[in-house]
Amino acid sequence: MINNINNSQNTTSSKTLFKNNYYLASIGILVASAGLIITRVLYGLGVFDGLPDALFDFLGSFIIQIIFITGGGLIALLVQQRLNNKNRLNLEGGVSLKKRFLDMGFRLPRIYLIPLSFVLGILFLIMTAGVSFINTIILLMFGYNFPSSAPEAVGGVGLFLLALFNSAVLPGVCEEFLNRGLILRGLRDTMRDKYAIIISALLFGLMHANIRQTLYTFAGGIVLAIITIKTRSILPAMIIHFMNNGVAVYLEHASYNGWIGGNLDSFLESHFLLAVVLWVVFTALFIAAIYFIVKAEDKHYQKKDQNAQQENSQILLPHQTPFGAFFVRNAPLYKPKLEDKVIMYTSVFLMTLVTILTFYMGLF
């Protein structure tokens, strides 16, 4: 009898936590979406036109990444945590903030994954570059007119380090906190992992609100979500994201400053067939590496997952996929009601609308 009562309380507590995680994901994505639109409008109105190029780039990145992408989700998390801990009737039992971050993957992965993630970041850039090229062809077929975009400030080492911070460090930390942290965690608490991976990747693509980036960010989002789930750590995704953006920033500055590798883009453009062959080879290596990670992590965590089945009231069932076995929670997942989905649907509508507008208006 006592065990039944405890199981009932644990089930209610888990559903409360799942509901909270879903709301956090919804609020985080809504704040990020609204913030991106506000920032785009401010820049489109020329509010910051008088600033130096470097400060112009830094301010835009700071507003979007720190204030809206990270700030919105973090403030919502802190407020919710404080309210939960103050509520004596809350069956969640006062889950600590540390536990919430651990659930989002803020923990060290196995040691081999750290250096491997730096290499994967370079392969990730190559893979997404090919997908971006395919996306460009598709857009041209639909009559898309590529607008001229304002180039980032390039120059010496100082401007390179600033650009590296703006375009690699901040996105690697802030975007991963929101997308592979809050959003992926919230979605996994309401659906099976395979659906959470696809939907989180779609949201990641839409969140860039740029028709030229949607396809390759969607593909990249799938990979990063798989890695985060299988390694049970968000750090590999952060490193890969940082390296992807960081190498791109370096190549741009290397071309301007005459550094090593600065002529790589022009070389590949003049040797297109070689570029295609290299893309196929490196993409195959990337997929093979991801497959190796999935298998290695499955084997490592198999015993722990089996123990969890015996200790946890949430039954874990193995679901076989080409990328290994995903352990699916049979119960009790939180099923959002229609009113719970309003925030998420509003965010998706806003991001989809802005993305479509970029097809006709460019980046406004």
C-alpha positions in Angstrom: 0.0 0.0 0.0 2.8 2.4 1.0 4.7 1.5 -2.2 1.6 2.3 -4.3 1.3 5.7 -2.6 5.0 6.4 -3.2 4.7 5.4 -6.8 1.7 7.6 -7.3 3.5 10.6 -5.7 6.6 9.9 -7.9 4.4 9.8 -11.0 2.7 13.1 -10.2 6.0 14.7 -9.3 7.5 13.5 -12.6 4.6 14.8 -14.6 4.9 18.2 -12.9 8.6 18.3 -13.8 7.9 17.3 -17.4 5.2 20.0 -17.6 7.6 22.6 -16.2 10.3 21.6 -18.7 7.8 21.9 -21.6 6.8 25.4 -20.5 10.4 26.4 -20.1 11.2 25.2 -23.7 8.1 27.1 -25.0 9.0 30.3 -23.1 12.6 30.1 -24.2 11.8 29.8 -27.8 9.2 32.5 -27.7 11.6 35.0 -26.1 14.3 34.1 -28.6 11.9 34.5 -31.6 10.6 37.8 -30.4 14.1 39.0 -29.6 15.4 38.1 -33.0 12.5 40.0 -34.7 13.0 43.1 -32.5 16.7 43.1 -33.2 16.1 42.7 -37.0 13.7 45.6 -36.9 16.0 47.9 -35.0 18.9 47.1 -37.4 16.6 47.5 -40.4 15.5 51.0 -39.1 19.2 52.0 -38.9 19.2 52.5 -35.2 22.8 51.4 -34.9 24.1 52.6 -38.3 26.5 55.2 -36.8 28.5 52.6 -34.9 31.9 51.3 -36.1 31.6 48.0 -37.9 33.1 45.9 -35.1 30.8 47.3 -32.5 27.9 47.0 -34.9 28.5 43.3 -35.2 29.2 42.8 -31.5 26.1 44.6 -30.3 23.8 42.6 -32.6 25.3 39.3 -31.4 25.2 40.4 -27.8 21.5 41.4 -28.0 20.4 38.2 -29.6 22.6 35.7 -27.9 22.9 37.0 -24.4 19.8 39.0 -23.8 17.2 37.0 -25.7 18.4 33.5 -26.4 20.2 32.9 -23.1 18.6 35.5 -20.9 15.0 34.6 -21.6 15.4 30.9 -20.9 17.6 31.4 -17.9 15.4 34.0 -16.2 12.3 31.7 -16.8 14.2 28.8 -15.3 15.3 30.8 -12.2 11.8 32.2 -11.6 10.2 28.8 -12.0 12.7 27.2 -9.7 12.1 29.8 -7.0 8.3 29.5 -7.3 8.6 25.7 -7.1 10.8 25.7 -4.0 8.5 28.2 -2.3 5.4 26.1 -2.9 5.1 23.7 0.0 2.4 21.7 -1.7 4.5 21.1 -4.8 5.1 17.3 -5.1 8.2 17.9 -7.2 10.1 17.9 -4.0 12.2 21.0 -4.5 14.4 19.7 -7.4 17.7 21.6 -7.2 18.9 24.0 -9.9 22.0 21.8 -10.3 19.7 18.8 -11.0 17.8 20.8 -13.6 21.0 21.6 -15.4 22.3 18.1 -15.2 19.0 16.9 -16.8 19.7 19.3 -19.7 23.1 17.7 -20.2 25.4 20.1 -18.4 27.8 17.5 -17.4 31.2 16.3 -18.6 31.0 13.5 -21.3 33.5 10.7 -21.5 37.0 12.0 -21.9 37.5 10.7 -25.5 34.6 12.8 -26.7 36.2 16.1 -25.9 39.1 16.0 -28.4 37.0 14.1 -30.9 34.4 16.9 -30.8 37.0 19.4 -32.0 37.7 17.2 -35.0 34.0 16.6 -35.6 33.4 20.3 -35.6 35.6 20.7 -38.7 33.9 17.7 -40.4 30.5 19.2 -39.4 31.4 22.4 -41.2 32.3 20.5 -44.4 29.0 18.5 -44.2 26.8 21.5 -43.7 28.7 23.5 -46.4 27.5 20.8 -48.9 24.0 21.0 -47.6 24.1 24.8 -47.8 25.2 24.5 -51.5 22.2 22.2 -52.2 20.0 24.7 -50.4 21.3 27.5 -52.6 20.5 25.5 -55.8 17.0 24.9 -54.6 16.4 28.6 -53.8 17.8 29.6 -57.2 15.4 27.1 -58.9 12.5 28.9 -57.1 13.7 32.3 -58.3 15.3 33.5 -55.1 17.3 36.7 -55.6 20.3 36.6 -53.3 20.6 40.1 -51.7 24.0 41.6 -50.9 24.7 41.3 -47.2 26.9 43.6 -45.2 30.2 41.9 -44.6 31.5 41.4 -41.1 34.3 43.6 -39.9 37.6 41.9 -40.8 41.1 42.9 -40.0 44.0 42.0 -37.7 44.2 39.6 -34.7 42.0 41.8 -32.5 39.1 41.9 -34.9 39.5 38.2 -35.5 39.3 37.4 -31.8 36.2 39.7 -31.4 34.5 38.0 -34.4 35.4 34.6 -32.9 33.7 35.5 -29.7 30.7 37.0 -31.5 30.1 34.2 -34.0 31.6 31.1 -32.4 31.8 31.3 -28.6 28.4 33.0 -28.0 26.4 30.8 -30.4 28.2 27.7 -29.2 27.2 28.3 -25.7 24.0 30.3 -25.9 22.3 28.5 -28.8 23.1 25.1 -27.4 21.8 26.1 -24.0 18.5 26.9 -25.6 18.2 24.3 -28.3 20.0 21.2 -27.0 19.3 22.2 -23.4 15.9 23.7 -22.7 14.1 22.8 -25.9 15.3 19.3 -26.5 14.8 18.5 -22.8 11.3 19.9 -22.9 10.4 18.0 -26.0 11.8 14.7 -24.8 9.5 15.0 -21.8 6.4 15.1 -24.1 7.3 12.7 -26.9 9.7 9.9 -28.0 13.3 10.8 -28.7 13.1 10.3 -32.4 10.4 12.9 -32.7 12.1 15.3 -30.2 15.2 15.1 -32.4 13.4 16.1 -35.6 11.2 18.8 -34.0 14.1 20.4 -32.1 16.2 20.4 -35.3 13.3 22.1 -37.2 13.0 24.7 -34.5 16.7 25.2 -34.6 16.5 25.8 -38.3 13.6 28.2 -38.1 15.2 30.1 -35.2 17.8 31.4 -37.6 15.0 33.1 -39.5 16.9 33.1 -42.7 15.8 31.0 -45.7 19.4 30.6 -46.8 20.3 28.8 -43.5 17.1 26.8 -42.7 18.1 23.6 -44.5 21.6 23.1 -43.3 20.8 24.2 -39.7 18.0 21.7 -39.7 20.4 18.9 -40.8 23.0 20.1 -38.3 20.3 20.3 -35.6 19.5 16.6 -36.1 23.1 15.6 -35.7 23.7 17.8 -32.6 20.5 16.4 -31.0 21.6 12.8 -31.5 25.0 13.5 -30.1 23.5 15.2 -27.0 21.1 12.4 -26.3 23.5 9.6 -26.9 26.4 11.2 -24.9 24.1 12.5 -22.2 26.1 15.7 -22.3 25.6 19.1 -24.1 29.4 19.8 -24.1 30.2 17.9 -27.4 27.4 19.8 -29.2 28.8 23.1 -27.8 32.3 22.2 -29.0 31.1 21.1 -32.5 29.0 24.3 -32.9 32.0 26.4 -31.8 34.4 24.8 -34.2 31.9 24.9 -37.1 31.5 28.7 -36.7 35.1 29.3 -35.5 36.7 27.7 -38.6 34.3 29.7 -40.9 35.4 32.9 -39.1 39.0 32.0 -39.4 38.8 31.4 -43.1 37.1 34.7 -43.7 39.8 36.6 -41.8 42.6 34.4 -43.2 41.5 35.4 -46.7 41.7 39.1 -45.8 45.0 38.9 -43.9 46.8 36.4 -46.1 46.9 33.8 -43.3 47.3 30.0 -43.9 44.3 28.6 -45.6 43.0 32.0 -46.7 42.8 30.9 -50.4 40.9 27.7 -49.6 37.5 29.0 -50.8 38.8 30.3 -54.1 40.8 27.1 -54.7 37.7 24.9 -54.2 35.6 27.1 -56.3 38.0 26.7 -59.2 38.2 22.9 -58.6 34.6 22.1 -58.2 34.8 18.3 -59.0 37.6 17.9 -56.4 35.4 19.8 -53.9 32.5 17.4 -54.5 34.8 14.4 -54.0 36.3 15.8 -50.8 32.8 16.6 -49.5 31.6 13.1 -50.1 34.7 11.6 -48.4 34.7 13.9 -45.3 30.9 13.6 -44.9 31.3 9.8 -45.0 34.0 10.1 -42.3 31.7 12.3 -40.2 28.8 9.9 -40.4 31.1 7.0 -39.5 32.4 8.9 -36.5 28.8 9.6 -35.3 27.9 6.0 -35.8 31.0 5.0 -33.7 30.0 7.4 -31.0 26.5 6.1 -30.8 27.6 2.5 -30.6 30.3 3.2 -28.0 27.9 5.3 -25.9 25.1 2.6 -26.2 27.5 0.0 -24.9 28.8 2.1 -22.1 25.4 3.1 -20.8 23.6 -0.2 -21.4 24.2 -1.5 -17.9 23.3 1.8 -16.3 20.0 1.9 -18.3 19.2 -1.7 -17.2 19.8 -0.7 -13.6 17.6 2.3 -14.1 14.7 0.1 -15.3 14.8 -1.7 -11.9 15.1 1.5 -9.8 13.0 4.0 -11.7 9.2 4.0 -11.9 9.6 5.3 -15.5 10.0 2.1 -17.5 12.7 2.4 -20.2 12.1 0.4 -23.4 14.8 -0.1 -26.0 13.8 1.4 -29.4 16.2 0.2 -32.2 17.2 2.7 -34.9 20.1 2.8 -37.4 21.9 5.0 -34.9 21.6 2.5 -32.0 19.0 1.8 -29.3 17.2 4.8 -27.9 15.6 3.9 -24.5 12.1 5.2 -24.7 10.2 6.0 -21.5 6.9 4.1 -21.6 5.3 6.2 -18.8 4.6 8.7 -17.5 5.2 11.3 -20.2 3.4 14.6 -20.0 1.0 15.2 -22.8 0.5 18.9 -23.4 -3.1 20.1 -23.8 -4.0 22.6 -26.6 -3.8 25.5 -24.2 -0.3 24.4 -23.2 0.8 24.5 -26.8 -0.2 28.1 -27.5 3.2 29.5 -26.7 5.1 27.0 -28.8 2.7 27.3 -31.7 3.0 31.1 -31.6 6.8 30.9 -31.7 6.7 28.5 -34.6 4.3 30.8 -36.5 6.5 33.9 -35.9 9.7 32.1 -37.0 8.1 30.6 -40.0 6.6 33.9 -41.1 10.0 35.7 -40.7 11.8 32.9 -42.6 9.3 33.1 -45.5 9.6 36.9 -45.6 13.4 36.5 -46.0 12.7 34.8 -49.3 11.0 37.9 -50.6 12.7 40.7 -48.6 16.1 39.3 -47.7 17.3 40.0 -44.1 15.3 43.0 -43.0 
